[in-house]
């Protein structure tokens, strides 16, 4: 699956594709949640585009930027889980593990 295919799937809120590495899964989850926020009007394009840029650059981000992105996505997923989104709960656990790893 190409990066373009992944971005399209994330935009449409599709399930996480099989065969992704943990980092790719994390990027997919983050992009999917940011796209969902954009589609719902929760955030606008001026907010979404820089965040999606950070998602794409995630493996090369400085630790402080990784932690900021992860905290943002974690908060959104926890809110979604609070509204009954079962998948958001599982995704938030992956993000929490990444947050813990980014602290070291």
Secondary structure, DSSP 8 states (H G I E B T S, - for coil): --HHHHHHHHHTT----TT--HHHHHHHHHHHHHHHHHHHTSS-HHHHHHHHHHHHTGGGS-HHHHHHHHHHHHHHHHHHHHTT-HHHHHHHHHHHHHHHHHT-
